[in-house]
Amino acid sequence: MSNQWTGPLRAAGPCRHVIPRSYKPQMRTDGIIFASDDMLADIRSDQSPEQVANVACLPGIVGRSIAMPDIHYGYGFPIGGVAATDVEQGVVSPGGVGYDINCGVRLMRTNLRRAEVAPKLRQVIDQIFRDVPSGVGSEGRVRVNDAELRKVLTEGARWAVKAGYGWPDDLNHIEAGGRLDSADPGLLSDRARKRGQPQLGTLGSGNHFLEVQEVTDIYDAKVARAFGIDELGQVTIMVHTGSRGLGYQVCDDYLEIMQGAMRKYGTQLPDAQLACAPVSSPEGRDYLGAMAAAANYAWANRTCISHWVREAFARGMGAAPETLGLQVVYDVAHNIAKLEEHEVDGTRRRLCVHRKGATRAFPAGHPDIPRDYADVGQPVIVPGDMGTHSYLLVGVPEAMADTWGSTCHGAGRLMSRHEAIRIAKGRDIIQELAAQGIYVRAASRQGVAEEMPAAYKDVDVVAQACECAGISRRVARMRPMGVIKG
């Protein structure tokens, strides 16, 4: 049976396609998908547009149900989905954040050039592979008891810096300063904390990765310079991971709670995976407090990993980390729900903005972006696949009205992990990448097969669609030199 979505999708401007509210009786607003025309066949190949329509049924939704060019099928919300709900009248849905809470990405710049790093690349990647545990169930080098874990959950990246796993300036270049102050560790189950306790400072598996890259293209030299990217061939480092088993357990625990809340508040939706509770309810507030704690864990996790990356580069290059310029450009969350103020019909309103496989993309002058980026806008980091490119974008003013200051988060999957493994059967993906000059270390060959380049959409097309739609702008493009996969 075909899984092709056959619903209505009407052109509504450059790289914009609308699912009209009339499509389903329960829809409270239109859905909109930001994508170029030539992406629509792939987008229609699964039921993710149906999920866009289902999200439009959420009580208290404000504006449209939104999907980015990297849209694909997810749990409840599509991956690439964005929705804002009114804090007083609307709901919060764990499906709008996902299982990997604050799965996000950090970009670090260096003073190094490809020619300097290439001769030592293998030893640098091998050292990082030894220093940063990866793979399913991996345990970290950081040992914390339950009392210390609660500090991690409360303080986020600040805990890591205080513990000597980061530089104070790192905190200036992390979304929310690497800490949501609404976090309440007491709202996490014992199982969630126990899962998180041994995993701090680990990369994990699935689509998580660590990459050493070179800058191959600069589209906006002024903005690139503001971000510390000053010439072609410059080496950058990307870290993509999240809250590990702790975040997964928080989501699992609260989905069960939300099922009860649906019955309690008489909420009916077309998809049980959208289980939700009013933002202002005890269940809604508890979820946001637990989610914030998991988000803080993720920021601490990426900060610890960055510390070991710095050490590995220092050993490999025979120089102190400070002299190598290993500064954080930015660290953004891809899976999160945040209470933010936005202008709605000329009035400032407090909204709960769900971003699930989407990135915050605030423009120049916004008070929530780093002071040294105030004149250019917030960096947006968009990983591709390990065989092509990744992007550095920047937030633009138009996105505030169209997407609540949001844009894409990556290339987006084109095929399931099962399908990727089937297609990769009999092939050596690591050797294929080596033939392209990309050195890969991985915890398992199956993990590499699941993440083979063909499993993903073309990130060039995704980034161009965001620029075409006017929701972010390209700044630079990076190509992988070395990759570590879980």
C-alpha positions in Angstrom: 0.0 0.0 0.0 1.3 3.4 -1.0 2.2 5.8 1.8 1.9 8.8 -0.6 0.1 11.8 0.9 -2.6 13.1 -1.5 -4.0 16.1 0.4 -4.2 19.7 -0.9 -1.0 21.7 -1.1 -1.4 25.1 -2.7 1.4 27.5 -3.7 1.4 30.6 -1.6 4.6 32.5 -2.7 8.2 31.6 -3.3 9.0 28.2 -1.6 5.7 28.3 0.4 2.9 25.8 0.1 -0.3 25.9 2.2 -2.5 23.1 3.5 -5.8 25.0 3.8 -7.8 24.9 7.1 -10.7 23.4 5.1 -8.8 20.2 4.6 -9.9 18.7 8.0 -12.8 19.8 10.2 -10.7 19.9 13.4 -8.0 22.2 11.9 -8.0 25.6 13.7 -5.6 27.2 11.2 -3.7 26.6 7.9 -0.6 24.5 7.7 2.4 25.8 5.7 5.4 24.0 4.4 8.5 26.0 3.3 10.0 24.1 0.4 10.9 24.5 -3.3 8.6 22.9 -5.9 11.1 20.2 -6.7 11.1 19.0 -3.1 7.3 18.3 -3.0 7.5 14.8 -4.5 9.7 13.7 -1.6 7.7 15.6 1.0 4.5 13.8 -0.3 6.2 10.4 -0.1 5.3 10.0 3.6 2.6 11.2 5.9 4.5 14.2 7.4 2.1 16.7 5.7 -0.8 15.0 7.4 1.1 15.6 10.7 1.3 19.3 9.8 -2.5 19.3 9.4 -2.9 17.4 12.7 -0.8 20.0 14.6 -3.1 22.7 13.2 -5.8 21.1 15.4 -4.0 21.9 18.7 -6.0 24.0 21.2 -4.7 27.5 21.4 -2.5 27.4 18.3 -1.4 30.8 17.2 -0.6 31.5 13.5 -0.1 28.5 11.2 1.2 25.0 11.7 4.7 25.2 10.2 7.1 22.8 8.6 10.6 23.4 7.3 12.2 22.1 4.0 13.8 19.2 5.9 10.3 17.9 6.9 9.9 14.2 7.4 7.7 11.9 9.4 8.1 12.0 13.2 6.3 11.2 16.4 3.2 13.4 16.6 4.7 16.5 15.1 6.7 16.1 11.9 10.4 16.5 12.2 10.9 20.0 10.9 7.7 21.1 12.6 7.1 24.4 14.4 4.0 25.5 16.3 3.3 28.3 18.8 0.5 28.1 21.3 -0.9 30.8 23.6 0.4 30.4 27.1 -3.0 31.1 28.7 -5.3 29.3 26.3 -3.0 26.8 24.5 -1.3 23.5 25.2 2.2 22.0 25.3 2.8 18.7 23.6 5.9 16.5 24.2 5.5 15.3 20.6 6.3 18.9 19.6 9.7 18.5 21.2 10.5 14.8 20.6 12.3 12.1 22.5 15.8 13.6 22.2 15.2 16.8 24.1 17.6 19.5 23.1 19.3 17.4 20.5 21.2 20.3 19.1 24.4 21.3 17.4 27.5 23.3 18.3 29.9 24.9 15.8 33.5 25.7 16.8 35.9 27.7 14.7 39.7 27.5 14.7 42.7 29.5 13.5 43.8 26.4 11.5 43.6 25.8 7.8 43.1 22.5 6.0 46.8 22.3 4.9 47.9 22.4 8.5 45.4 19.8 9.8 45.3 17.3 6.9 48.6 15.7 7.7 47.6 15.1 11.3 43.9 14.5 10.7 43.9 10.8 11.5 45.6 11.2 14.8 43.3 14.0 15.8 40.2 12.1 14.9 41.5 8.9 16.5 42.3 10.9 19.7 38.8 12.4 19.8 37.3 8.9 19.1 39.2 7.7 22.2 38.3 10.7 24.4 34.6 11.1 23.5 32.6 7.9 24.2 30.1 7.1 21.4 27.6 4.4 20.5 24.5 2.9 22.0 24.6 2.8 25.8 28.0 4.5 26.0 29.2 5.8 29.4 31.1 9.0 29.9 34.3 10.0 31.6 32.4 12.4 33.9 31.4 10.8 37.1 28.5 12.5 39.0 26.5 11.3 41.9 22.7 12.1 42.1 23.3 15.3 44.0 25.8 16.5 41.4 23.5 15.4 38.6 20.8 17.7 40.0 23.3 20.6 39.7 23.9 19.6 36.0 20.1 19.6 35.4 19.8 23.0 37.1 22.8 24.8 35.8 23.4 23.3 32.4 26.5 24.4 30.5 27.4 26.6 33.5 28.0 23.5 35.6 30.4 22.2 32.9 32.4 25.4 32.8 32.6 25.6 36.6 33.8 22.0 36.7 36.6 22.9 34.3 35.1 21.4 31.1 34.7 24.7 29.2 35.7 28.3 28.9 33.6 31.1 30.5 33.2 32.8 27.1 31.5 29.6 25.8 28.4 30.6 27.7 28.0 33.8 25.7 27.6 31.8 22.5 25.0 29.2 23.6 21.3 29.6 23.1 19.8 30.8 26.4 23.3 30.9 27.8 23.3 27.1 28.0 20.7 27.1 30.8 16.9 27.3 31.1 16.1 28.6 34.6 12.7 26.9 34.7 14.4 23.5 35.1 13.2 21.4 38.1 15.2 18.2 38.6 12.6 17.1 41.1 10.2 16.6 38.2 12.3 13.8 36.7 11.7 10.1 37.5 14.3 8.1 39.2 14.7 6.1 36.0 15.4 9.3 34.0 18.1 10.4 36.4 19.7 6.9 36.5 19.8 6.8 32.7 21.5 10.2 32.6 24.0 9.7 35.4 26.6 7.7 33.5 26.1 9.2 30.1 27.3 12.8 30.6 30.0 13.6 28.0 28.9 11.0 25.5 28.0 11.4 21.8 25.5 8.6 21.6 24.3 6.9 18.4 21.8 7.4 15.6 22.3 10.7 13.8 24.7 12.1 16.4 28.1 12.9 15.2 31.3 14.9 15.6 32.9 16.4 12.5 36.1 18.2 11.6 35.3 20.3 8.5 36.8 22.9 6.2 35.1 26.0 4.9 34.5 25.7 1.2 32.2 28.6 0.4 31.5 32.0 2.0 28.2 33.7 0.8 28.2 36.7 3.1 31.8 37.8 4.1 30.6 40.5 6.6 28.5 38.1 8.6 31.0 35.3 8.4 33.7 37.5 9.8 31.4 38.4 12.7 31.1 34.7 13.4 34.8 34.1 13.2 34.9 32.6 9.7 37.3 34.6 7.7 38.6 32.5 4.8 38.2 29.4 2.6 40.0 26.3 3.9 39.5 27.4 7.6 38.9 24.4 9.8 35.7 24.1 11.9 34.3 21.5 14.2 30.7 20.5 14.6 29.2 18.5 17.6 25.7 17.1 17.2 24.1 15.3 20.2 21.5 15.8 22.8 20.2 14.7 26.2 20.8 11.0 25.7 18.8 8.4 27.7 17.8 11.0 30.2 15.9 13.1 27.7 14.3 10.0 26.1 13.0 8.9 29.5 11.6 12.4 30.3 9.6 12.3 27.0 8.4 8.7 27.6 7.3 9.5 31.2 5.4 12.7 30.3 3.7 11.2 27.2 2.0 8.8 29.7 1.1 11.7 32.0 -0.3 13.7 29.0 -2.6 10.8 28.0 -4.2 11.2 31.4 -4.3 15.0 31.0 -6.2 14.6 27.6 -8.9 12.7 29.4 -8.9 15.1 32.4 -9.3 18.2 30.2 -11.5 16.6 27.6 -9.1 17.3 24.7 -9.7 15.4 21.5 -7.2 15.4 18.7 -6.8 13.4 15.4 -3.6 11.7 16.5 -2.9 10.3 20.0 0.8 11.0 19.6 -0.1 14.7 20.0 -1.0 14.1 23.6 -0.9 17.4 25.4 -2.0 19.5 28.4 -2.7 23.2 28.8 0.5 25.2 29.2 -0.9 26.7 32.4 -2.0 23.3 33.9 0.0 21.4 36.6 0.8 18.8 33.9 1.9 21.4 31.4 4.1 23.2 33.9 5.6 20.0 35.2 6.5 18.9 31.6 8.2 22.2 30.8 10.2 22.1 34.1 11.4 18.5 33.3 12.0 19.3 29.7 14.1 22.3 30.7 16.2 20.1 33.0 16.8 17.7 30.1 17.7 20.6 27.9 20.3 21.8 30.5 21.8 18.3 30.6 22.2 18.4 26.8 24.0 21.8 26.9 26.3 20.4 29.6 26.9 17.3 27.5 28.0 19.3 24.4 30.2 21.5 26.6 32.0 18.5 28.1 32.5 17.0 24.6 33.9 20.3 23.3 36.5 20.3 26.1 37.8 17.0 25.0 37.8 18.1 21.4 40.0 21.0 22.4 42.4 18.8 24.2 42.6 16.3 21.3 43.4 19.1 18.9 46.0 20.6 21.2 47.8 17.2 21.4 47.4 16.5 17.7 48.7 20.0 16.6 51.2 20.3 19.4 49.9 23.7 20.7 47.7 25.0 23.5 43.9 25.1 22.8 43.8 28.9 23.3 46.4 29.5 20.5 44.4 27.3 18.1 41.3 29.6 18.4 38.9 26.9 19.3 36.0 29.2 20.2 32.4 28.3 20.1 30.6 30.1 17.2 27.2 29.1 18.6 25.2 26.2 20.1 21.6 25.8 19.1 18.8 23.5 20.3 16.9 21.5 17.6 14.2 19.9 19.8 12.7 22.2 22.4 9.6 24.2 23.6 10.3 27.6 24.9 8.1 30.4 26.3 8.9 33.5 24.2 7.3 36.9 23.5 6.3 37.5 19.9 4.2 40.1 18.1 0.8 38.8 17.0 -1.5 41.1 15.1 0.3 44.2 16.5 0.3 43.0 20.1 3.1 41.4 22.1 2.0 38.0 23.3 3.6 35.2 25.4 3.7 32.0 23.4 4.9 28.5 23.9 7.0 27.8 20.7 7.5 24.2 19.9 10.5 23.6 17.6 10.9 19.9 16.7 13.8 19.4 14.3 13.9 23.2 13.8 16.3 25.9 14.8 15.7 29.3 16.5 16.8 32.0 14.0 16.5 35.4 15.6 17.5 38.5 13.6 20.0 41.3 14.2 19.0 43.5 17.2 17.1 40.8 19.0 17.8 40.9 22.8 18.2 37.2 23.1 21.2 36.8 20.8 24.9 37.3 21.8 26.0 40.9 22.1 28.8 40.5 19.6 26.3 39.2 17.0 23.8 42.0 17.6 24.5 43.8 14.3 24.3 40.7 12.1 21.8 38.2 13.7 21.9 34.8 15.3 24.0 32.0 13.8 22.0 29.0 12.6 23.9 25.7 12.2 22.6 23.2 9.7 24.3 19.8 9.5 24.1 17.9 6.2 25.2 14.3 5.8 28.7 13.0 6.3 29.5 12.8 2.6 28.5 16.3 1.4 28.3 19.7 3.3 26.9 21.5 6.3 25.8 25.1 6.5 26.1 28.2 8.6 23.1 30.4 8.2 21.9 33.6 9.9 18.5 34.7 11.3 16.5 37.4 9.4 13.7 39.7 10.4 11.1 38.2 8.1 11.3 34.9 10.0 9.8 36.6 13.1 6.4 37.0 11.5 6.5 33.9 9.4 8.0 31.2 11.6 8.3 32.7 15.1 12.0 33.2 14.3 12.6 29.6 13.2 14.3 27.8 10.3 15.5 24.4 9.3 17.8 22.2 11.4 19.5 19.9 8.9 19.2 18.0 5.6 16.3 15.8 6.8 16.0 12.1 6.3 15.0 10.8 2.9 14.7 7.1 3.9 14.3 5.1 7.1 17.2 3.6 8.9 15.9 0.1 7.9 15.8 1.1 4.3 19.3 2.7 4.5 20.7 -0.6 5.9 19.1 -2.6 3.1 20.5 -0.3 0.4 24.0 -0.3 2.0 24.1 -4.1 2.2 27.3 -5.4 0.7 28.9 -2.0 0.5 31.6 -0.5 2.6 30.4 3.1 3.3 33.5 3.9 5.3 35.7 3.1 2.4 33.5 4.9 0.0 33.8 8.0 2.1 37.6 7.5 2.4 37.8 7.6 -1.4 36.2 11.1 -1.2 38.9 12.1 1.3 36.7 11.8 4.4 38.1 9.8 7.3 35.4 8.1 9.4 35.6 6.5 12.8 32.5 4.8 14.1 31.3 2.7 17.0 29.6 0.3 14.5 29.4 -0.2 10.8 25.6 -0.6 11.0 25.5 2.9 12.5 27.4 4.2 9.5 25.1 2.4 7.1 22.0 3.9 8.8 23.5 7.4 8.3 24.8 6.9 4.7 24.7 10.1 2.6 21.9 8.7 0.4 19.6 8.5 3.4 19.4 12.2 3.6 18.0 15.0 1.4 20.3 17.3 -0.4 21.3 19.9 2.2 22.1 22.4 -0.5 18.5 22.3 -1.7 17.3 22.6 1.9 19.4 25.7 2.6 18.5 27.3 -0.7 14.8 26.8 0.1 15.1 28.6 3.4 16.8 31.5 1.7 14.2 31.4 -1.1 11.4 31.5 1.5 13.1 34.4 3.3 13.3 32.6 6.7 17.2 32.6 7.0 20.2 33.4 4.8 23.3 31.4 3.9 26.6 32.6 5.3 29.0 29.7 4.7 29.3 26.1 3.7 31.6 23.5 5.2 32.7 20.1 3.9 33.7 17.2 6.2 37.3 16.1 6.5 36.9 13.7 9.4 33.8 12.2 11.0 33.0 10.4 14.3 29.7 8.5 14.4 28.1 6.6 17.2 
